């Protein structure tokens, strides 16, 4: 990854081997092809940061061409999205998730340690313009998050086709030193947003189907987009998990 977000990677994290230990596009196609033949219908390209791979468009084209694959998604930090969004759409990517933890430029740079909010926002706009749909924005809930920043993120769903997802921060090796009170609950965030914008109504099942992830989706009255919550701490969903992860080095993880 080309960022070093405080909740994800140490500031001095290094990847000295580049792509040499990674599966090639052909190998990814072979493994995913076998999984599709076994019944997998939705695939997401993620990371790390998938857009740092020079062959990301080839990977997308190969996977989209697999008979039986219904949906190809991509998760990105957005730093390369403005440049690649049209090509990703042409290569077969259907939809995209963009990490966007703050709409304050200084706070965004503090969290990512090297990110440029304007660059990422241009990527969001490019994804919408390219026809990638839906465009989801993933915001990790941090104890120091400004409540007004939460409101600004949620407000993006009011008049634009953006789907904001607030994600409770999972304990990891990077943040294991934090105390329980330093993890922000989605329940607290939802109460704050409803006090500001009014009740959140569940997105109808017919509109939300097929459910493509662990988020519970809601909508403010009259809103174009949606607001969702992913709650691995306050409301665990492990028993509902339908994910299988193929790492860049060829490991399969449930």
N, C-alpha and C positions, 0 to 999 in steps of 0.2 A: 504494500500500500504506500501511496505517496503522502499520506497524512499520518499524524501520530496523536489521535484523539486521546484525551486524558483517561477516559474510561476503558480504553481498548488496548493501547500499545504503550510501552515505555518510550520516553522521549528519545532514547538512544537506540531504539530497535533498528536492526540492520538485516538486510536480506542479501548476503554476499554472493549467493550462487545464481542470482537472476532466474532465468527460465530453465536452466540446464537440468534441474531435478523435476521439472513439471511434466505432466502428461502433454503430449502433442495434440494438435487439433484432431488428427486421425485417431489417436488413442481415445480421446474424449468421445468422439463419434462412435467408436466401437463399443465402449462400455455403456454409454447412454442408449445406444441402439438396442443392446441386449436388455436393458431395463424397460425400454418402451415395449419390446416384444413380450415382456412379462406383465405389462399392464400399466406402467407409468404413463401418464398423459400430460403432466405439466412439469416443466423444467425451468429452473431459475439459475442464471449465471450470476455468481456472487464472488465473494473474496474473503479477506483482502479487498483489493480494488480491481475489478475485471478489466477496466478500460486501460490499465497500464500494460496489458498484454498486446503485443504488436499484431497477434493473429486473432484478435477478438471477433472481427467481422467474419473471418473464415469459420471460426467455431460456431458462430450464430447461424451462418448459412448451412453448414453441415447438419446441425441439429434440427433446424426448421424443416429440412428436407426428409427427415425420418418419417416413414409411414406410421401413422397412429399418434404422432405428437400433436396435441391440440393447442398448446399454449407455451410460449417461450417468453420468460420475463427476465429482467436484469435489475440487480441492486448495485448502486454506485454512490460514491461520495460526490458525484456531480462535477468534479474538476475538469473532466474531459468531455462532458456531455454536450456542451455547446458546439463543439467541433464535430462530434460523431453522431449526434441524434438522427439526422436524415439518413446516414449510411446504416445505422443500426436498424432503423425501420425498414429500409430496403433489404437488409440481410435477413429479416424475418422476426426481429424482436417485436413482441406485441405490446408490452407494457413495461413500466420502469418505476422503481422505488429510488428515491434520492434521500440521502442522509442530510438532514437540515435541523440542527439542534438549537439554533438561535437565529433571529432576524436582526440582531445587533452586531454590526461588523466587528467591533472589538471583542465582544464576548465570543463570537464565532471563532475568531482567530485564537483566542485564549483556549478554547476547548480543543480545537484541531491542531494547535501549535504552529500551523503553517498555512492554513486555508484562507482563501479569499472569498468572502460572501458574495461579492458581485459576480465572480466567475461562476459560482455554483448557481446563483439565481438565473444567470444567462442560460445555463444548462437546462434549468426547469422550463424556461420560456421556449427554448429550442425543442425540448421534448414535446410540449404541447403543440407547437407549430408543425412538428413532423408527423403528428397524428398518433403518437404513442398514447395508449389509453387502456386503463387509467394511469394517471401520474400520481403516485403516492409520495408523501413526504414523511420521513421517519425522524422523530425527535426523541432522543433518549432523555428521560426525566432525571435531572441532577438536583441534588439538595440545594445547590446555590442558584437554581434557575429563577430568574426574575418572573414573578407572577404575570407582569404585563407582557413579557415575552411569550408566555403560554397563550395569552389572549390574542396576541398578534398572529401567532401561528394558527390558532383555531379560526381566526377571522378570515384567513385565506380561503376557507371552504365556503364562505357565505355567498360570494358572487363569482367564483371561478371553479372550473371542474377539477379541483384539487382535493386529494383525500389525505388528510393529516392523521398520522398515527403516532400516539404518545406511547413510548415503550419504557416500562419499568427497567431500571438498570440491574443487570444480573451481577452477583458477586463473582469476581474473577481474580486471578493472581495480581492484576494491576491495582485493583481497588479493595483488596481483602482487608486492609487496615481500617476501612470505614466502619462506623458504628451503625446499628440498625436505624437510628433516627436520621441518619444522613442519606437514606434511600427514600426517595419521594414516591408515595403511593398514587396510583392512577385514580383511586377514589377521591383523594383530596383534590386532584387536578380537575376531575369531572365536576365536583361541587363548585369549584371556583368558576369554571366556564359557564355552568348553568346559571350561576348568580349574575354573570355578566351578560349572557346572550339569550337566556331562557332555556326551557327544557330541551334535552336531547332525546329524540325518539329513535328507537331501533330501526335500522334500515330493513324494509320488508324482505322476508326470506327469498321471495322470487327475484328480487333485484340483487340480493347478495350472493345468490347461487350461481356457479359453484363456489363455495367458500374456499379461498385459495391461501388462507393463512390463519394464524391464531388470533387475529384482531377481531374484536367485537365492534361493529360499525354502527354509528349513530348519525343523525342529521338534525341540525337546528331548523326550526320552522322556516320554510321558504328558501333554504340554502341550496346552492348548486352542487357543492361537493359534500363530503362527509368528514366526520371526526371519529377516530377509532382508538381503542385502548388495547395494548398488549401487556398482560399482567402475569408474568412468570412468578412474581412474589406474592401478591395479594390474592390472586385467584388463579391457582396453578391449572395448567391445561395439558400436562404431560400425557394423560390418558387419552387425549384426543389427537396426539401428534401423528401426522401421516408423512413425515419428512424422512428422506434418506439422503445423506450428504456424501458426495464424491469429492474428496479433497484434490487439490492440484497435484499431489504426488501419488494419487491413485488409491487412497484408502477409502473404504466404505464405512460410514458411521451411521448408526441408527439415531 
